[in-house]
């Protein structure tokens, strides 16, 4: 049996970074294409501006962006720095999994089990990276990430210490209900709009499926604190919190389509449109309480924090309070 101890740590680190950079490049494809209803498999990478296929030599993660100085080789169009950022984050997250999780496994752990742990956590990290940037740009989380990630969490529960299948199922159900019931169902009855979108409930379901009720609770609380802090800083820095340009453009397109409808169908279409969380709330919020921000990135960040340091942090905090964990 080949043990984890038999593989040089330097090799694991280099392999993790290279794999993460490549995964980050694929994540960029998903982030761009999935919200637009395009296939994430075909065609091969193309310039978003002119549609010319991108040769492999100009599609090397991070390196190509720096080499081309942020401009497309084919038409000179500006390339968003988001592409290099996502690729770099993919590499860093992959390396973090090796450093914080894999290299801390018992020395007699088989290489097969270590590879299984790395693969599961790697898919989780890249999925949360995709969810973060889609939510930042379009203010929604794809079910492929949230529901798919929750299913993967349930299937791989045995790879995480202290997590049972029953605990994972209870964590997933509790994570979903603790957002959906008060912030979607009840809040909508009182305020006429949702307090947190259904996508956030599904992300918390993912956290619960991976780490049980403790992980879901940590993700909700840590995500709320970090999200609130960010919103306050942004509001005081800019004086307002604006929706992402893609969301505003989507709203304009939807309302333009409604205006083209016959009068007898227009009222019904407007009512259906207002039931979509993206179209709820005032178009120009006058206070921070009315503003809408993407909460998914903060839930994703808190879930990653729990993956790397969360359980140790919670255990130490509970012991400090004098309780037995």
C-alpha positions in Angstrom: 0.0 0.0 0.0 1.3 3.4 -1.0 1.1 5.8 1.9 0.8 9.6 1.9 4.2 9.7 3.6 5.8 8.1 0.5 5.0 11.2 -1.7 7.2 14.2 -1.4 5.3 17.2 0.0 6.9 19.5 -2.6 5.4 17.4 -5.4 1.9 17.6 -3.8 2.2 21.4 -3.6 3.3 21.8 -7.2 0.6 19.4 -8.4 -2.1 21.2 -6.4 -1.2 24.7 -7.7 -1.1 23.6 -11.3 -4.4 21.7 -11.0 -6.0 24.6 -9.3 -4.9 27.1 -12.0 -6.4 24.9 -14.7 -9.6 24.4 -12.7 -9.7 28.2 -12.2 -9.5 28.6 -16.0 -12.5 26.2 -16.4 -14.3 28.0 -13.6 -14.1 31.2 -15.7 -15.8 29.4 -18.5 -18.7 28.3 -16.2 -18.9 31.8 -14.6 -19.3 33.4 -18.1 -21.5 30.8 -19.9 -23.8 29.3 -17.2 -25.8 32.5 -16.5 -26.2 33.1 -20.3 -27.6 29.6 -20.9 -24.5 28.5 -22.9 -22.9 25.1 -22.9 -19.9 24.9 -20.6 -18.3 22.2 -22.8 -18.7 23.4 -26.4 -17.4 25.3 -28.2 -13.8 25.7 -27.1 -12.7 28.9 -25.5 -13.5 31.9 -27.6 -13.0 35.7 -27.3 -16.2 37.1 -25.8 -16.0 40.2 -28.0 -15.3 38.9 -31.5 -15.9 35.1 -31.1 -12.4 34.1 -32.5 -11.2 30.8 -31.0 -8.4 31.3 -28.4 -5.2 29.3 -29.2 -3.7 27.2 -26.4 -0.6 29.4 -26.1 -2.9 32.4 -25.3 -5.0 30.4 -22.8 -2.4 29.6 -20.1 -3.8 30.5 -16.7 -2.6 33.8 -15.3 0.5 33.7 -17.6 -1.4 34.6 -20.7 -3.2 37.5 -19.0 0.1 39.0 -18.0 1.7 38.2 -21.3 -1.1 39.9 -23.3 -1.2 42.8 -20.8 -5.0 42.3 -20.2 -6.0 42.6 -23.9 -7.3 40.0 -26.4 -4.7 39.1 -29.0 -7.4 38.8 -31.7 -9.2 42.1 -31.5 -7.5 44.1 -28.7 -10.5 44.1 -26.5 -9.9 44.5 -22.8 -9.8 41.3 -20.8 -11.4 41.6 -17.3 -8.9 41.0 -14.5 -11.5 38.7 -13.1 -10.2 35.9 -15.3 -6.7 36.1 -13.8 -8.1 36.5 -10.3 -10.3 33.4 -10.5 -7.4 31.3 -11.9 -5.1 32.5 -9.2 -7.7 31.8 -6.5 -8.1 28.3 -7.9 -4.4 27.7 -7.5 -4.3 29.2 -4.0 -7.4 27.2 -2.8 -5.9 24.0 -4.1 -2.6 24.6 -2.3 -4.5 25.5 0.9 -6.3 22.1 0.8 -2.9 20.4 0.6 -1.3 22.5 3.3 -4.2 22.7 5.8 -5.8 19.3 5.3 -3.9 16.7 3.3 -0.4 17.2 4.9 -2.1 17.1 8.4 -3.6 13.6 7.8 -2.0 10.8 9.8 1.3 9.7 8.2 0.0 6.1 7.7 -3.0 7.4 5.6 -3.1 5.6 2.3 -2.5 7.7 -0.8 -5.9 6.6 -2.2 -7.7 8.0 0.8 -5.7 11.2 0.8 -6.5 11.6 -2.9 -10.2 11.0 -2.2 -10.2 13.7 0.5 -8.3 16.1 -1.7 -10.7 15.5 -4.7 -13.8 16.0 -2.6 -12.6 19.2 -0.9 -11.2 20.5 -4.3 -14.6 20.2 -5.9 -16.2 22.0 -3.0 -13.7 24.9 -3.2 -14.0 25.3 -6.9 -17.8 25.1 -6.8 -17.9 27.8 -4.1 -15.5 29.9 -6.2 -17.9 29.6 -9.2 -20.9 30.4 -7.0 -19.2 33.5 -5.6 -18.4 35.2 -8.9 -21.7 34.3 -10.5 -23.6 35.7 -7.5 -21.5 38.8 -7.5 -22.3 39.5 -11.2 -25.8 38.1 -11.5 -27.1 37.8 -7.9 -28.1 34.1 -8.2 -26.4 30.8 -7.3 -26.7 28.0 -9.9 -28.4 24.8 -8.6 -25.5 22.8 -10.2 -23.3 24.2 -7.5 -25.6 24.4 -4.5 -27.7 21.2 -4.9 -24.9 19.3 -6.7 -22.5 20.3 -3.9 -24.9 19.2 -1.2 -25.3 15.8 -2.9 -21.5 15.4 -3.1 -21.3 16.3 0.6 -23.7 13.6 1.5 -21.9 11.0 -0.6 -18.5 11.8 0.9 -19.4 12.3 4.5 -17.1 9.5 5.6 -14.1 11.5 4.4 -14.6 14.2 7.1 -13.8 13.5 10.8 -16.8 13.8 13.1 -19.4 13.8 10.4 -22.0 11.1 10.2 -24.5 10.5 7.4 -27.4 11.3 9.8 -25.6 14.5 10.9 -25.0 15.5 7.3 -28.6 15.0 6.3 -29.8 16.9 9.4 -27.3 19.7 8.7 -28.5 20.0 5.1 -32.2 20.1 6.0 -31.6 22.4 8.9 -29.4 24.7 6.9 -32.1 25.0 4.2 -35.0 25.5 6.6 -33.3 28.1 8.8 -33.1 30.5 5.8 -36.1 29.4 3.7 -38.7 29.5 6.4 -38.0 32.8 8.2 -36.3 34.8 5.5 -38.3 33.7 2.5 -41.7 32.5 3.6 -42.4 34.6 6.7 -40.4 37.7 5.7 -42.3 37.8 2.4 -45.6 37.7 4.2 -44.6 40.6 6.4 -42.6 42.8 4.1 -43.9 41.7 0.7 -40.4 40.6 -0.5 -37.8 38.0 0.4 -35.2 38.7 3.0 -32.7 36.1 1.6 -33.0 34.4 -1.7 -33.6 30.7 -2.2 -30.1 30.4 -3.6 -28.7 31.4 -0.1 -30.8 28.7 1.5 -29.4 26.1 -0.9 -25.9 27.3 -0.2 -26.4 26.8 3.5 -27.9 23.4 2.8 -24.6 22.6 1.1 -22.6 23.7 4.2 -24.8 21.5 6.4 -24.4 18.5 4.1 -20.6 18.8 4.3 -20.1 19.7 7.9 -23.4 19.0 9.8 -25.4 21.5 11.8 -22.3 23.0 13.3 -20.9 23.9 9.9 -24.2 25.3 8.7 -24.5 27.5 11.9 -20.9 28.7 11.5 -21.5 29.5 7.8 -24.7 31.5 8.6 -23.2 33.5 11.5 -19.8 34.1 10.0 -21.3 34.9 6.6 -23.8 37.4 8.2 -21.1 39.2 10.2 -18.8 39.5 7.2 -21.5 40.4 4.8 -22.9 43.1 7.2 -19.4 44.5 7.8 -18.8 44.7 4.0 -22.2 46.3 3.3 -21.5 49.0 5.9 -18.1 49.8 4.6 -19.4 49.9 1.0 -22.3 52.2 1.9 -20.1 54.7 3.8 -17.4 54.6 1.1 -19.8 55.2 -1.9 -22.9 56.6 -0.2 -25.1 53.9 -1.8 -25.1 50.2 -2.7 -25.8 49.6 -6.4 -26.9 46.4 -8.0 -24.4 44.8 -10.4 -24.5 46.1 -14.0 -25.6 42.7 -15.3 -28.6 42.7 -13.0 -29.6 46.2 -14.0 -29.3 45.2 -17.7 -31.3 42.1 -17.1 -34.1 44.2 -15.4 -34.1 46.6 -18.4 -34.4 43.7 -20.9 -37.2 42.1 -18.9 -39.2 45.4 -18.7 -38.6 46.1 -22.4 -40.1 42.7 -23.2 -43.1 43.4 -21.0 -43.7 46.8 -22.8 -43.9 45.0 -26.1 -46.7 42.7 -24.8 -50.4 43.5 -25.6 -52.1 45.4 -22.8 -54.2 42.5 -21.7 -51.1 40.4 -21.0 -48.9 43.1 -19.5 -50.3 43.2 -16.0 -50.0 39.5 -15.5 -46.4 39.5 -16.8 -45.5 42.4 -14.4 -47.0 40.5 -11.5 -44.9 37.4 -12.4 -41.8 39.5 -12.8 -42.2 41.0 -9.3 -42.3 37.5 -7.8 -38.7 37.1 -8.9 -36.4 38.1 -6.0 -34.1 40.0 -8.4 -36.9 42.4 -9.3 -38.1 42.9 -5.7 -37.4 46.0 -3.7 -36.9 49.6 -4.8 -34.9 50.3 -7.9 -33.0 53.1 -6.1 -32.6 52.1 -2.3 -32.5 55.2 -0.1 -30.9 53.4 2.9 -28.6 50.5 3.7 -31.7 48.6 5.0 -33.3 48.7 1.6 -30.2 47.8 -0.4 -29.7 44.3 -1.9 -26.3 42.7 -1.9 -25.2 39.3 -3.0 -25.0 37.2 0.2 -23.9 34.0 -1.5 -20.2 35.1 -1.6 -20.1 35.5 2.2 -21.8 32.2 2.8 -19.2 30.6 0.4 -16.4 32.4 2.2 -17.6 31.2 5.6 -18.0 27.6 4.3 -14.4 27.7 3.1 -13.3 29.2 6.4 -14.9 26.2 8.2 -13.3 23.8 5.8 -9.8 25.1 6.7 -10.0 26.3 10.3 -13.6 26.4 11.4 -14.0 23.2 13.4 -10.8 23.9 15.4 -11.9 27.5 16.0 -15.4 26.4 17.2 -14.0 23.7 19.5 -11.4 26.0 21.1 -14.1 28.7 21.5 -16.5 26.3 23.2 -13.8 25.0 25.5 -12.9 28.6 26.4 -16.5 29.2 27.4 -16.2 26.3 29.7 -18.4 23.8 27.8 -17.6 20.3 26.8 -17.7 19.9 23.0 
